[in-house]
Amino acid sequence: MDIVGMLPTAPGQKVYIIVVTDYFNKWIEPDSFHQVRDKEVKGFIWKNNIKLSFSTPRYPQTNGQAESSNKTIMNNIKKRLEKAKGRWADELLGVLCSYRTTARTSTGETPFLLAYRMEAVIPTESGVPTARYELTTDEVNWENMCYELAPSTKEGTNHS
């Protein structure tokens, strides 16, 4: 969990973002606030059903995941808002959608796929179905994922 801010003032006087990153699937869950106190943090944790784990304060080093996630969010917001910097809160969901549906180099998969065990379908595909949308079932999707994750074996190799 990390706090990003002070950002340019957005509608609702929001200037901070609380960001939580799942270390396994790289899923980012942020929310914007006008101030960050214990009440806002508790509400954010409760709303997102987050289970916190604590480490010893003696060695507070991390693997840099929170900083990496924050940098990605901020870079994408800056690219989308060149002059209207106060609209960052409005663009946060679009940035998240982009992040969640782009494959991460560390996992080779999208955070959406790792969290929901299926690829995201954009609204255009559900309105005007494509072959990908029409022909995919949960069973076929699961089989394809298992096939992609299975280790490749060489013919003639004995694995006993």
C-alpha positions in Angstrom: 0.0 0.0 0.0 1.3 3.4 -0.9 0.0 7.0 -1.0 0.7 9.1 -4.1 0.3 12.9 -3.9 0.0 15.9 -3.7 -1.3 16.0 -7.2 -3.0 18.9 -9.0 -6.4 19.5 -7.4 -9.1 17.4 -9.2 -12.9 17.7 -8.9 -13.9 17.0 -5.3 -10.7 18.6 -4.1 -8.9 15.3 -4.6 -5.1 15.5 -4.4 -4.0 12.0 -3.2 -4.3 8.5 -4.4 -4.1 5.4 -2.2 -2.7 2.5 -4.3 -2.5 -1.2 -3.3 -0.7 -3.7 -5.5 -1.2 -7.5 -5.4 2.3 -8.9 -5.7 1.3 -12.1 -7.4 -0.9 -10.9 -10.3 0.2 -7.2 -10.4 -3.4 -6.0 -9.9 -3.5 -2.4 -8.9 -6.4 -1.0 -6.9 -6.3 2.8 -6.4 -8.7 5.4 -5.1 -8.5 9.2 -5.0 -9.0 11.3 -1.9 -8.9 14.9 -0.8 -7.0 14.0 2.4 -5.6 10.7 3.7 -6.2 9.9 7.4 -6.8 6.7 9.2 -10.6 7.0 8.4 -9.9 7.1 4.6 -7.4 4.2 4.8 -9.7 2.0 6.8 -12.6 2.7 4.5 -10.4 1.9 1.4 -9.2 -1.4 3.0 -12.8 -2.3 4.0 -14.3 -1.3 0.6 -11.8 -3.4 -1.4 -11.8 -6.4 1.1 -8.0 -6.2 1.5 -6.1 -8.4 3.9 -3.0 -6.6 5.1 0.2 -8.4 6.0 2.8 -6.7 8.0 6.6 -7.1 8.0 9.1 -6.3 10.6 9.9 -2.6 10.8 13.6 -3.4 11.4 14.2 -4.2 7.7 11.6 -2.2 5.8 13.0 -3.0 2.3 10.6 -4.1 -0.4 11.0 -5.3 -3.9 9.9 -1.9 -5.4 6.5 -3.1 -6.6 4.6 -0.2 -5.1 7.0 2.4 -6.5 6.9 0.7 -9.9 3.1 0.7 -9.9 2.9 4.3 -8.9 5.4 5.3 -11.6 3.3 3.4 -14.2 0.1 5.1 -13.1 1.6 8.6 -13.0 3.3 8.2 -16.4 0.1 7.1 -18.1 -1.9 9.9 -16.5 0.7 12.4 -17.7 0.5 11.1 -21.2 -3.3 11.3 -21.3 -3.5 14.8 -19.7 -1.0 17.2 -21.2 -2.6 20.5 -20.1 -5.7 19.6 -18.0 -3.7 18.2 -15.1 -6.7 18.7 -12.7 -8.6 16.0 -14.5 -6.4 13.1 -13.4 -9.1 11.6 -11.2 -11.4 11.3 -14.2 -8.7 9.6 -16.2 -7.7 7.1 -13.4 -10.2 4.4 -14.5 -9.1 4.5 -18.1 -5.5 4.3 -17.1 -6.3 1.3 -14.9 -8.2 -0.5 -17.7 -5.1 0.0 -19.9 -2.8 -1.3 -17.2 -4.9 -4.3 -16.3 -5.3 -5.5 -19.9 -1.6 -5.2 -20.9 0.7 -8.1 -20.4 3.3 -7.6 -17.7 6.9 -8.7 -18.5 7.3 -10.4 -15.1 4.4 -12.7 -15.6 3.9 -12.8 -19.3 0.1 -12.3 -18.7 -2.3 -9.5 -18.1 -3.3 -8.8 -14.4 -6.9 -9.2 -15.5 -6.3 -12.8 -16.7 -4.4 -13.7 -13.6 -7.2 -12.2 -11.4 -10.2 -13.6 -13.2 -8.8 -16.5 -15.2 -10.1 -15.1 -18.5 -9.1 -12.4 -20.9 -10.9 -9.0 -20.7 -13.6 -8.4 -23.3 -13.8 -4.7 -24.4 -17.4 -3.3 -24.6 -17.1 -3.1 -28.4 -16.7 -6.9 -28.6 -19.7 -7.6 -26.5 -21.9 -5.2 -28.5 -20.7 -6.5 -31.9 -19.5 -10.0 -31.2 -16.2 -11.1 -32.8 -15.3 -14.8 -33.3 -13.1 -14.6 -30.2 -16.1 -13.6 -28.1 -18.6 -15.9 -29.7 -16.6 -19.1 -29.8 -15.0 -18.9 -26.4 -16.6 -20.8 -23.5 -15.3 -21.1 -19.9 -14.2 -24.6 -20.6 -12.2 -23.8 -23.7 -10.7 -20.7 -22.1 -9.6 -22.8 -19.1 -8.1 -25.6 -21.4 -6.2 -23.0 -23.4 -4.8 -21.4 -20.2 -3.7 -24.8 -18.8 -2.1 -25.7 -22.2 -0.1 -22.4 -22.2 1.0 -22.9 -18.6 2.0 -26.5 -19.0 5.8 -27.1 -19.3 6.8 -28.3 -22.7 8.3 -31.7 -22.9 10.7 -33.0 -25.5 9.9 -36.3 -27.2 11.9 -39.2 -26.0 12.7 -37.6 -22.6 12.0 -39.9 -19.7 10.6 -37.9 -16.7 10.4 -40.7 -14.2 
